[in-house]
């Protein structure tokens, strides 16, 4: 893990993300790229060139001062930290910068859906996840540890999920010692019998040449995917959750439709997302 990007708005939850990324950087000898998006007012786009220049100069001065204070943290000592300023709320830029610098991970703090005015409320975090081809780690609180010993990765064990699952397993291996692949059996049209699920899992293992995951597969039943993932994670004391996203529809899941985007917003655990 050579490079980690942290989009920040200088809020408390951005500090949580920065501290998490710093802990990961120390373990993996990574560079931190701390990215801030300027809060440009709508008026700047209709202003004269001189007015634009003045407002941009002022905003840059404020951002640089905020960066100076924000990055003055003891846990950043001896780490390579590169500050970067981009345009306000052009959230695709996170993905574009990650691609340009060949980043391995994006770490972002989120408060979930709230009345908070910061950039990275739940809906905007979802947009970063939606656009990012780089894995995204969403954190909600001050990290107690980045040794994620027990990670739950939800999947449907469908054949077209194999490539994404392999990518996720490779990345998660660096973050945690155990990854459990979880299938949630749902009621109504999505319901599958035990024999049907077992047959599908066996075919998935065979096609993907994933014999090594056989002992790390779990099956659970619940009313919906979100409850299934969160309830199972609670039962096994998971340290983090992982999921696959589809860029076109946001946090769409494997399960033949859309998983509730509330999983990222409501989970107190860190959530790691991978684009399918």
N, C-alpha and C positions, 0 to 999 in steps of 0.2 A: 504494500500500500504506500505509494510514493507521494501522492498529492491528495489533500482533503480540502474541499471548498465549504466555507461556512457563510451563508447569506445572513446578514444581521441588520437589525433596525435599532440597535443599541438598547433594547429592552432587557428585562430580567431573563426572559426565556431565550433571548439570543446569547446571554451570558452562559446559560445552561448548555447551549449548543457548543459554544466556544470551549468551555471547560471539558466537555465530552470529547470534542475533537482533539484537544490538547493531550488528553490522556491516551487517546488512540495513537496520536503522533509519536508520543514517547515510546510506546510499545513497538511501533512499526517504522520508526525513523522517518516520518512523513513531513512534508512541507505543508503548512497551513496557508490557504488563500482565503482571506477574510473579505467578503464582498458586501458592499453597502450600495443601496439604490437611492439616489437623490429624490427627495420629495419635491418635484417640480410642480409649481402651480399651473393651472390651465392658462392663466393670463400670459405666461411666458411664450406660448406658441403664437400669440397674436400681437406680441410686443415688437417694437422696433429693434433693430440689430444692437443698438447701444444699450437699450433696456435689457435685452436678453443677456448681453455680456455682463452687465452689472449684477443681475440676479444670479447668473451662473457663478460668477466670481464669489459672491456672498455665500451661496450654498456650498461651494467647494471649501471655503474657509471654515464654515461651520462643521462640515463633514470631517475635514481634516482634524479639527480640534476634538470632535467627538471620538474619532479614531484614536487619537493620542491618549485620551482618558480611558477609552474602552479597552485598549490593548495593554494598558499598564497593569498587568496581572502577574503575580509571582509564578503561577503555573505555566506561563509562557516562556519563562527563562530557559535559555539554551535551545529553544525551538526556532526554526526558520519560519517567520511569519511575513506574508506579503499582503498588504492592504490593497483593495481595489474598489473603485467607485464607478457605478453604472447608473443608468436612468431609472427613475422611480417606477416600480410596478411593471416594468417590462420583464415579466417573470420568465419568458423564454430565454432571456440572457443568461440565466443560471445554467441552463442546459448547454447553451452555446459556448459559454466560458469553460464549462467542464469538459466539453469536447475539444476545445482549442488547446487547453493545457494538459489534456490527457489525464484528467482526475480519476481517481479510483472510487471516491465516495463524496457525497454531499451530506453534510450534517446540518440540520435546521431545527430551530426551536419553535414550538407551537403551543399556543394556549388553547387551541380548539376554537369552536365558534363562541364568540362573546361580543360585547360592545367595545372591546379594546380597539383603539385606533391604529395600532401598529401595523406594519406591513404583513407580518407573518401570523395573522389569525388563521383559523382553520381553513377557510375557503381558499386563501392564497397559498397556504401550504399544499393543499390539494393540487393547485395549478402548477406549483414547482414539481411535485411528484408526477403530474400528468405529462409535462414536457420533457422531463429528464430521462435520458437514456442511461445515465449513470445511476447506480444504486443510491437511494436516499435514506438516511437514518433520521427519523423524526423523534425528538426528545421533548418531554413535557416538564421535567424537573431536574434539579441539581443531581448530577451523577454520583452514585455511591460507589460504582465500579463500572469499568467497561469490559470486565471479564464475563461475557455473556455465556455462562456455562450451559444454559438450557434454553434453546431457541425453538419456537414452534413455527413451522412453515406450513401454511394451509394450501392444499392443492386438491384437484378433482381426480388425479390419476388418469387423465385423458392422454392419448398418444401425442396430441399437438402441444401438450404442456411439457414434454420431456426436455427440449432444449432450454427452456427458461428455468426449469427446476435444476438442471445441471449447472447453469450459470450461477444460480442462487446458492446451491450447495458449495460450489467452489469459493464464492465470496464469503459465505457464512463460516466456512472452515477457519478463516483467519480471525473471526470475531468470537467464535464459541467452540466449545469442545463437543457439544452434542446438539444435533439438529433433529427434531422429530417431525416427520411429514404427517400432517393431520388431514383426514377426510371427515367432513361433516355431512352426515346423512340427514336430509331434510324431508319434511312431510309432503303429502300431496304428490304432484307429478314428478318431483325430484327423488321420491323415496326409492331406495334399493334394498333388496334383501341381503342378508349376510353373505350368502353364496355369491350373489351378483357382485358385491363389493370386493370380496376376496378374489374372484376371477379377474376383475378389472385390475386390481393391484398386481396380481401375478403377471398379467400381460404387460403392464407398465414396466415392471422390473425387468422382464425379459427383453422387451424392445429397447429399453434404455440402457441395458447392460449395467443395471444398478443393484447388483446382488448385495453390495455392502450396506445398503440402506434397509434391508429386510428387517433387522431387529429394531429399527427406529421408525416404525410406522404405527400410527394410532388411528382408531376409528371412534367417532362419537356421534350422538344424535342430538339435534336441537331444533328449535322452531325456525331459526334463521342462521345464516353464516356468522354474522357478527357475534351473536350470543354463543354460538358453538365454539368459536375461537377463544373468546374471552373467558368463558366458563371452564373450558379445558385448560387454558393457561393458568387459571387460578388453582385448579385442582393439582397441577403438577409443579406449581411454584416456578413458572417460567420466568426467565430474565428479560426476554425480548420476544416480539412477534415478527414474523416475516410474511410478506404477501407479494403476489405478482399483479402488476397493473397493466391496463391497456390505455395507451395515450389518447385514443379517440373519445373515450367516454369517462376519463378520469379513473377513479379507483374501481374499475370494473374488475371482477374476479373471474376465476376459472369456471365457476359453478353455473354455466349455462345462462348467465344473466349478470346483473349488477349486484355486487355486494354493497351493502350500505356504506357510504363514505364516512359514516359515523365511527367506523372502526379506528381510523387514524385520529379522529377528534376526541373520541371518548376513552380510548385506552390510556391507562396511566403508565403502561410499560412502553419502552422504546419500540418503535415500529420501523422495520427495514423493508423498503419496497424495491422491486425490480420490474422493469418494463418487459413485457412479453414481446 
